[in-house]
Amino acid sequence: MYQTNIQSHKMSMLSLFRYSTRKGGENHKKGIEKLTDELDAIIETEEDLADYGTNTEFDALDFSQEMFGRFYGSADKKSDNEWAFAHEELDKIKEIRELQQITSNDPDLSLISTNYVLDEMSEGIASLIQEYRVYMDDPDNQDEDGDADPSNFFASGDTQIALQQGAAKLQDAIDELKSAKPLLDAMKSGDDPSTEDGEKDRSEIVKKLIDKDSTLRHVMKIVGRLQNAVSGLQANSLAQEMTDQEITTGKAKFSHLVSNEKMYLADDSTVDKFYSRHINREQFMFRQKGKSKKIGGPITVLVDESSSMRGSREDIAKATAAALFIMATEQKRDVTVIGFGTSINYTLKRGKNSKVSKMKSRRRSNEETFTKMKSVSWIANRISNGGTDFVPAIKKALMESKGKNADILFITDGEDHISESALKSIQKSKDKDGTRIFTILLGARRNSLSSVSDAILPFHSLTDQSITSLASLMKAMER
């Protein structure tokens, strides 16, 4: 990876690209201006001007790039100077180290953390730079070659207090980012392509996730609960499937080895024995009896977007659709999400081997390309409005999954009527193609879908029990 030098560090070109697509934000501009003002204030004499110049704005910008790189994890030290020393001193602060753990490999969280540091700690940083310069320029600290030893420099008590006071103000930011991190993880954003538009889209989505009042944050918390519940069911299922496995010997993947084999790696004296048994194919491992279960065909999610869905029903519908979209992409299944009212509002499709989604909207003339993160954000930020008609939506879903042994999840409050002829047509298409229809019925009093549904889950509110029931339905769609 190509690298470039800044003030006291070198950074990858990818890191600089990710910084450059984000640095234009208003919060970041204010942070750089604040540090610039503090650096300006420490240039008091003509000698200072001669030694350090007046390019404090560029110094502040470079410092912010390095700070971003250190949070992101791609800034390596290249020289000993005042800026390198400032970064090293900041790295000793507990709150900075905690931020670095949260932000590693995430460009948006890294810039947000950089903004917090510039905003709260600019005074202490400038004071540290000033004291370092005074120390290095003092003849009493220099050897016969005119060089001072940086390791003998210690910041004054006032500067250390200023840094610690600024750091203490970072705790709220740390708590915010900690709460946003699992929501980002739930979106599985790692496939986001490094294009300028893709980076900007991601940055806007991350801002919404950190905003405590945003719809996306609220919906993604429900998604997280659903994913955790499904994972718990998978763990229980694995325990049950142990009865369908046998222990044998041979050359195995590490994950298939019995615990006793793995324990050889825990002690240096037995590591050689582990590799010897591996080479000789003597290791004990689990092996599935018969053929292992394969994940099935595509998933189509129908989301009722009529006015009657507003409120908690809408939240549940969007969260379930988003969670299934993520689950299907992880399982390498084709997935389509269809939002409908009296007609089809949008169709969002992602192929099992694709890294992007294709979105067609009734209100937009051209097909758009979405990353996984933007796809989830689109689903989560929809607003219900207008009337409803089930038949076009179900026919569209059956057409999308025709002949593919697919699963359809229909999420609705059930407030529509389906004619007998339409029900017969739907059932005929289901039987022909082996398609299953699961229905999540949100608080409906009447149910026109029972005759064509393979399973119906009545859902009234978000409780631990209802979340578990919904997770079980999602688990049943793995076939």
C-alpha positions as CSV (number, residue, x, y, z in Angstrom):
1,M,0.0,0.0,0.0
2,Y,1.4,3.4,-1.0
3,Q,2.1,5.7,1.9
4,T,2.7,9.4,2.4
5,N,4.3,11.5,5.1
6,I,2.5,14.1,7.1
7,Q,4.0,15.9,10.1
8,S,5.4,13.1,12.2
9,H,3.8,10.0,10.8
10,K,3.2,8.2,7.5
11,M,-0.3,7.2,6.4
12,S,-1.7,4.9,3.7
13,M,-3.2,6.5,0.7
14,L,-6.5,4.7,1.4
15,S,-6.5,6.2,4.9
16,L,-5.9,9.7,3.4
17,F,-8.6,9.1,0.8
18,R,-11.1,8.2,3.5
19,Y,-10.1,11.2,5.6
20,S,-10.4,13.5,2.6
21,T,-14.0,12.4,1.8
22,R,-15.0,13.3,5.3
23,K,-13.0,16.3,6.3
24,G,-15.4,18.8,4.8
25,G,-18.0,18.3,7.6
26,E,-18.9,21.4,9.6
27,N,-17.9,19.8,13.0
28,H,-14.4,19.0,11.6
29,K,-13.9,22.5,10.2
30,K,-14.7,24.0,13.6
31,G,-12.3,21.6,15.3
32,I,-9.4,22.6,13.0
33,E,-10.3,26.3,13.4
34,K,-10.2,25.9,17.2
35,L,-6.7,24.2,17.2
36,T,-5.5,26.8,14.7
37,D,-6.6,29.6,17.0
38,E,-4.8,27.9,20.0
39,L,-1.6,27.5,17.9
40,D,-1.8,31.1,16.7
41,A,-1.8,32.3,20.3
42,I,1.5,30.6,21.2
43,I,3.4,32.5,18.4
44,E,4.2,35.6,20.4
45,T,7.5,37.0,19.0
46,E,9.2,37.6,15.7
47,E,11.6,34.8,16.6
48,D,8.7,32.5,16.9
49,L,7.5,33.6,13.5
50,A,11.0,32.9,12.0
51,D,11.2,29.5,13.7
52,Y,7.7,28.2,13.3
53,G,6.1,30.4,10.6
54,T,2.4,31.4,10.3
55,N,1.1,28.2,8.8
56,T,-0.9,27.2,11.8
57,E,-4.0,26.3,9.8
58,F,-1.9,23.8,7.9
59,D,-0.4,22.5,11.1
60,A,-3.8,22.0,12.6
61,L,-5.0,20.2,9.4
62,D,-2.0,17.9,9.4
63,F,-2.4,17.2,13.1
64,S,-6.1,16.2,12.5
65,Q,-5.1,13.9,9.6
66,E,-2.6,12.2,11.9
67,M,-5.1,12.0,14.7
68,F,-7.6,10.4,12.3
69,G,-4.9,7.9,11.1
70,R,-4.0,6.9,14.7
71,F,-7.7,6.3,15.5
72,Y,-8.2,4.5,12.3
73,G,-5.0,2.5,12.8
74,S,-2.9,3.4,9.8
75,A,-0.5,6.1,11.0
76,D,3.0,4.9,11.7
77,K,5.5,7.2,13.4
78,K,8.3,8.5,11.1
79,S,10.1,11.2,12.9
80,D,10.8,12.8,16.4
81,N,9.4,16.3,16.6
82,E,6.9,18.3,18.6
83,W,3.9,16.8,16.8
84,A,5.1,13.2,17.3
85,F,5.6,14.0,21.0
86,A,2.1,15.5,21.2
87,H,0.6,12.3,19.8
88,E,2.6,10.1,22.1
89,E,1.4,12.1,25.1
90,L,-2.2,11.8,24.0
91,D,-1.8,8.1,23.6
92,K,-1.0,7.9,27.3
93,I,-4.5,9.2,28.2
94,K,-7.0,6.5,29.1
95,E,-9.9,8.1,27.2
96,I,-7.8,8.4,24.0
97,R,-6.8,4.7,24.2
98,E,-10.4,3.7,24.8
99,L,-11.5,5.7,21.7
100,Q,-8.8,4.0,19.6
101,Q,-10.2,0.6,20.6
102,I,-13.7,1.6,19.5
103,T,-12.7,3.3,16.2
104,S,-10.1,0.9,14.8
105,N,-10.6,0.3,11.1
106,D,-13.8,2.5,11.0
107,P,-13.2,5.7,9.1
108,D,-16.3,7.5,10.3
109,L,-15.9,6.7,14.0
110,S,-12.3,7.8,13.6
111,L,-13.2,11.2,12.2
112,I,-15.9,11.7,14.8
113,S,-13.4,10.9,17.6
114,T,-10.9,13.3,16.0
115,N,-13.5,16.0,16.1
116,Y,-14.2,15.4,19.8
117,V,-10.5,15.6,20.6
118,L,-9.9,18.8,18.6
119,D,-13.0,20.3,20.3
120,E,-12.2,19.4,23.9
121,M,-8.4,19.3,23.9
122,S,-7.0,21.9,21.6
123,E,-5.9,24.2,24.4
124,G,-4.0,21.4,26.1
125,I,-2.4,20.3,22.8
126,A,-1.2,23.8,21.9
127,S,0.2,24.3,25.4
128,L,2.0,21.0,25.1
129,I,3.5,22.1,21.7
130,Q,4.6,25.4,23.2
131,E,6.3,23.9,26.2
132,Y,8.1,21.3,24.0
133,R,9.4,24.1,21.7
134,V,10.7,26.1,24.7
135,Y,12.4,23.0,26.1
136,M,14.1,22.0,22.9
137,D,15.3,25.6,22.2
138,D,16.7,26.1,25.7
139,P,20.6,26.0,25.5
140,D,20.6,24.5,29.0
141,N,18.9,21.4,27.7
142,Q,21.1,21.0,24.6
143,D,24.3,18.9,24.2
144,E,27.5,20.1,22.5
145,D,25.9,19.5,19.1
146,G,23.0,21.8,20.0
147,D,20.5,18.9,20.4
148,A,18.1,18.4,23.3
149,D,16.9,14.9,24.5
150,P,13.1,14.7,24.0
151,S,12.9,11.9,26.6
152,N,13.8,14.3,29.3
153,F,10.9,16.7,28.6
154,F,7.9,16.6,30.9
155,A,4.8,18.8,30.5
156,S,4.0,21.2,33.2
157,G,1.3,20.5,35.8
158,D,-1.0,23.1,34.3
159,T,-0.7,21.5,30.8
160,Q,-1.3,18.0,32.2
161,I,-4.4,19.3,34.0
162,A,-5.7,21.0,30.8
163,L,-5.2,17.7,28.9
164,Q,-6.9,15.6,31.6
165,Q,-9.8,18.0,31.9
166,G,-10.3,17.9,28.1
167,A,-10.1,14.1,28.2
168,A,-12.7,13.8,30.9
169,K,-15.1,15.6,28.6
170,L,-14.7,12.8,26.1
171,Q,-16.5,10.2,28.3
172,D,-19.9,11.1,26.9
173,A,-18.5,10.7,23.4
174,I,-17.0,7.3,24.3
175,D,-20.4,6.2,25.6
176,E,-22.1,7.4,22.4
177,L,-19.7,5.6,20.1
178,K,-19.8,2.4,22.2
179,S,-23.6,2.3,21.8
180,A,-23.3,3.0,18.0
181,K,-20.6,0.4,17.4
182,P,-22.9,-2.7,17.7
183,L,-25.5,-1.0,15.5
184,L,-22.8,-0.6,12.8
185,D,-21.7,-4.2,13.3
186,A,-25.3,-5.3,12.9
187,M,-25.4,-3.6,9.5
188,K,-22.4,-5.6,8.4
189,S,-20.9,-2.7,6.6
190,G,-17.6,-4.2,5.6
191,D,-18.5,-4.6,1.9
192,D,-18.8,-0.8,1.4
193,P,-16.7,0.0,-1.8
194,S,-14.2,2.7,-1.5
195,T,-15.7,5.2,-3.9
196,E,-16.2,8.8,-3.1
197,D,-20.0,8.4,-3.2
198,G,-19.9,5.2,-1.2
199,E,-17.8,6.8,1.5
200,K,-20.0,9.9,1.7
201,D,-23.2,7.7,1.9
202,R,-21.6,5.6,4.7
203,S,-20.6,8.8,6.6
204,E,-24.2,10.1,6.5
205,I,-25.6,6.8,7.7
206,V,-23.1,6.6,10.6
207,K,-24.2,10.1,11.7
208,K,-27.8,8.9,11.8
209,L,-26.8,5.9,13.8
210,I,-25.1,8.1,16.4
211,D,-28.0,10.5,16.6
212,K,-30.1,9.2,19.6
213,D,-33.3,10.5,18.0
214,S,-32.9,9.0,14.5
215,T,-35.3,6.4,13.1
216,L,-32.3,4.4,11.8
217,R,-30.8,4.1,15.3
218,H,-34.2,3.0,16.8
219,V,-34.8,0.4,14.1
220,M,-31.2,-1.0,14.2
221,K,-31.6,-1.6,18.0
222,I,-34.5,-3.9,17.2
223,V,-32.4,-5.5,14.4
224,G,-29.6,-6.1,16.9
225,R,-32.1,-7.8,19.3
226,L,-33.4,-10.0,16.5
227,Q,-29.9,-11.0,15.4
228,N,-28.9,-11.9,18.9
229,A,-32.0,-14.0,19.3
230,V,-31.4,-15.9,16.0
231,S,-27.8,-16.5,17.1
232,G,-29.0,-18.0,20.3
233,L,-31.3,-20.3,18.4
234,Q,-28.4,-21.3,16.2
235,A,-26.3,-22.2,19.2
236,N,-29.1,-24.3,20.6
237,S,-29.5,-25.9,17.2
238,L,-25.8,-26.8,17.1
239,A,-26.1,-28.5,20.4
240,Q,-29.0,-30.6,19.2
241,E,-27.2,-31.4,15.9
242,M,-24.4,-33.0,17.9
243,T,-26.5,-36.1,18.0
244,D,-26.3,-36.2,14.2
245,Q,-22.5,-36.2,14.3
246,E,-19.8,-38.8,14.9
247,I,-16.2,-38.7,16.1
248,T,-13.6,-39.9,13.7
249,T,-9.9,-39.4,12.9
250,G,-8.3,-37.6,9.9
251,K,-7.1,-34.2,8.7
252,A,-9.7,-31.6,9.8
253,K,-10.4,-27.9,9.9
254,F,-9.6,-26.5,13.3
255,S,-13.2,-25.7,14.0
256,H,-14.1,-29.4,13.6
257,L,-11.5,-30.7,16.1
258,V,-12.6,-32.1,19.4
259,S,-11.5,-30.0,22.4
260,N,-8.7,-32.3,23.5
261,E,-6.9,-31.9,20.2
262,K,-7.1,-28.1,20.4
263,M,-5.6,-28.2,23.9
264,Y,-2.2,-29.3,22.5
265,L,-1.8,-25.7,21.2
266,A,-2.2,-24.3,24.7
267,D,1.2,-25.4,25.9
268,D,4.5,-24.8,24.0
269,S,5.7,-28.3,25.0
270,T,2.8,-30.0,23.1
271,V,2.6,-27.8,20.0
272,D,4.8,-30.2,18.0
273,K,2.5,-33.0,18.9
274,F,-0.5,-31.1,17.5
275,Y,1.2,-30.6,14.2
276,S,2.5,-34.2,14.1
277,R,-1.0,-35.5,14.6
278,H,-2.3,-33.1,12.0
279,I,0.2,-34.2,9.4
280,N,-0.3,-37.9,10.1
281,R,-4.1,-37.4,10.1
282,E,-4.5,-38.8,13.5
283,Q,-6.6,-36.0,15.0
284,F,-10.0,-36.7,16.4
285,M,-12.7,-34.6,14.8
286,F,-16.5,-34.3,14.5
287,R,-18.1,-35.4,11.2
288,Q,-21.7,-35.0,10.1
289,K,-23.7,-38.2,9.7
290,G,-25.1,-38.1,6.2
291,K,-25.4,-34.9,4.2
292,S,-25.2,-31.6,5.9
293,K,-28.2,-29.2,5.7
294,K,-27.8,-26.6,3.0
295,I,-29.3,-23.1,3.1
296,G,-32.1,-22.8,0.6
297,G,-33.3,-20.5,-2.2
298,P,-34.0,-16.8,-2.2
299,I,-35.9,-14.8,0.3
300,T,-38.5,-12.2,-0.6
301,V,-39.7,-9.8,2.1
302,L,-43.0,-8.0,1.6
303,V,-43.4,-4.9,3.8
304,D,-46.8,-3.3,4.1
305,E,-46.3,0.5,3.9
306,S,-49.9,1.6,4.3
307,S,-51.0,4.3,6.7
308,S,-52.4,1.8,9.2
309,M,-48.9,0.4,9.8
310,R,-47.6,3.7,11.3
311,G,-46.1,3.6,14.8
312,S,-44.7,0.4,16.5
313,R,-46.0,-1.8,13.6
314,E,-43.9,0.1,11.2
315,D,-40.8,-0.2,13.4
316,I,-41.2,-4.0,13.7
317,A,-41.8,-4.4,10.0
318,K,-38.7,-2.4,9.0
319,A,-36.5,-4.0,11.6
320,T,-37.6,-7.5,10.5
321,A,-37.0,-6.7,6.8
322,A,-33.6,-5.2,7.5
323,A,-32.6,-8.2,9.7
324,L,-33.7,-10.7,7.0
325,F,-31.8,-8.8,4.4
326,I,-28.6,-9.0,6.4
327,M,-29.2,-12.6,7.2
328,A,-29.8,-13.6,3.6
329,T,-26.7,-11.8,2.4
330,E,-24.6,-13.6,5.0
331,Q,-26.0,-16.9,3.9
332,K,-25.3,-16.1,0.2
333,R,-29.0,-16.2,-0.7
334,D,-30.7,-14.0,-3.2
335,V,-32.8,-11.5,-1.4
336,T,-35.5,-9.1,-2.5
337,V,-37.3,-6.5,-0.2
338,I,-40.6,-5.1,-1.6
339,G,-42.4,-2.2,-0.1
340,F,-46.0,-1.8,-1.1
341,G,-49.2,0.1,-0.6
342,T,-51.9,0.1,-3.2
343,S,-49.0,-0.6,-5.7
344,I,-45.3,-1.5,-5.5
345,N,-43.4,1.4,-3.9
346,Y,-39.9,0.0,-4.3
347,T,-38.0,-3.2,-5.1
348,L,-34.6,-3.7,-3.5
349,K,-32.7,-6.8,-4.9
350,R,-29.3,-8.3,-4.0
351,G,-27.9,-11.4,-5.7
352,K,-26.2,-14.0,-3.6
353,N,-22.8,-13.3,-5.2
354,S,-23.3,-9.6,-5.6
355,K,-21.6,-6.9,-3.5
356,V,-24.3,-4.3,-4.3
357,S,-28.1,-4.0,-4.4
358,K,-30.3,-2.8,-7.2
359,M,-33.1,-0.5,-6.1
360,K,-36.1,0.5,-8.2
361,S,-38.6,3.0,-6.7
362,R,-42.0,4.2,-8.0
363,R,-40.9,7.8,-7.3
364,R,-37.5,7.5,-9.1
365,S,-37.1,6.9,-12.8
366,N,-33.7,5.2,-12.8
367,E,-32.4,2.1,-11.1
368,E,-29.9,2.9,-8.3
369,T,-27.0,0.9,-6.9
370,F,-26.8,0.6,-3.1
371,T,-24.2,-0.8,-0.8
372,K,-25.3,-3.2,1.9
373,M,-25.2,-0.4,4.5
374,K,-27.3,2.0,2.3
375,S,-29.7,-0.8,1.5
376,V,-30.3,-1.4,5.2
377,S,-30.6,2.3,5.8
378,W,-33.2,2.6,3.0
379,I,-35.4,-0.1,4.5
380,A,-35.1,1.3,8.0
381,N,-36.0,4.9,7.1
382,R,-39.2,4.2,5.1
383,I,-42.4,6.0,6.1
384,S,-45.8,4.3,5.8
385,N,-48.5,6.2,3.9
386,G,-51.6,5.6,1.8
387,G,-53.8,2.5,1.2
388,T,-53.0,-1.2,0.7
389,D,-53.6,-3.9,-1.9
390,F,-52.2,-7.4,-1.1
391,V,-52.7,-9.1,-4.4
392,P,-50.2,-7.1,-6.6
393,A,-47.6,-7.4,-3.9
394,I,-47.9,-11.2,-3.5
395,K,-48.0,-11.8,-7.2
396,K,-44.8,-9.7,-7.5
397,A,-43.1,-11.7,-4.8
398,L,-44.1,-15.0,-6.4
399,M,-42.8,-13.8,-9.8
400,E,-39.5,-12.8,-8.1
401,S,-39.1,-16.3,-6.6
402,K,-40.7,-18.3,-9.5
403,G,-39.3,-21.8,-9.8
404,K,-36.6,-21.3,-7.1
405,N,-37.9,-23.1,-4.0
406,A,-38.0,-19.7,-2.3
407,D,-39.4,-18.3,1.0
408,I,-41.6,-15.2,1.2
409,L,-42.1,-13.3,4.4
410,F,-45.2,-11.1,4.4
411,I,-45.2,-8.4,7.1
412,T,-48.6,-6.6,7.5
413,D,-51.4,-5.6,9.8
414,G,-53.7,-7.7,7.7
415,E,-56.2,-4.9,6.9
416,D,-57.1,-5.9,3.3
417,H,-59.3,-8.4,1.6
418,I,-58.2,-11.0,-0.9
419,S,-60.7,-12.5,-3.3
420,E,-61.2,-16.3,-3.5
421,S,-60.0,-16.4,-7.1
422,A,-56.8,-14.5,-6.2
423,L,-56.2,-16.9,-3.2
424,K,-56.6,-19.9,-5.5
425,S,-54.1,-18.4,-8.0
426,I,-51.6,-17.7,-5.3
427,Q,-51.9,-21.3,-3.9
428,K,-51.5,-22.8,-7.3
429,S,-48.3,-20.8,-7.9
430,K,-47.0,-21.8,-4.5
431,D,-47.6,-25.5,-5.1
432,K,-46.0,-25.4,-8.5
433,D,-42.7,-23.8,-7.4
434,G,-42.4,-25.1,-3.8
435,T,-42.6,-21.6,-2.4
436,R,-43.4,-21.0,1.3
437,I,-45.2,-17.9,2.6
438,F,-44.7,-16.9,6.2
439,T,-46.8,-14.1,7.6
440,I,-46.1,-11.7,10.5
441,L,-49.5,-10.4,11.5
442,L,-49.1,-7.1,13.4
443,G,-52.2,-6.6,15.6
444,A,-54.8,-7.5,13.0
445,R,-58.3,-8.6,14.0
446,R,-59.0,-10.4,10.8
447,N,-56.8,-12.5,8.7
448,S,-57.2,-12.9,4.9
449,L,-53.8,-14.7,4.5
450,S,-54.3,-17.8,6.5
451,S,-55.2,-20.0,3.6
452,V,-52.0,-19.3,1.7
453,S,-49.6,-19.0,4.6
454,D,-47.4,-21.8,5.8
455,A,-47.1,-20.2,9.2
456,I,-48.6,-17.1,10.8
457,L,-47.1,-15.2,13.7
458,P,-49.4,-12.8,15.5
459,F,-47.3,-10.0,16.9
460,H,-48.5,-7.2,19.2
461,S,-45.5,-5.7,20.9
462,L,-41.8,-6.0,21.4
463,T,-41.3,-8.2,24.3
464,D,-38.5,-10.8,25.0
465,Q,-41.0,-13.5,24.2
466,S,-42.2,-12.0,21.0
467,I,-38.6,-11.3,19.8
468,T,-37.8,-15.0,20.4
469,S,-40.9,-16.1,18.5
470,L,-39.9,-13.8,15.6
471,A,-36.4,-15.1,15.7
472,S,-37.7,-18.7,15.5
473,L,-39.7,-17.8,12.4
474,M,-36.6,-16.3,10.8
475,K,-34.7,-19.4,11.8
476,A,-37.3,-21.5,10.1
477,M,-36.6,-19.7,6.8
478,E,-33.2,-21.4,6.7
479,R,-33.7,-24.4,4.5
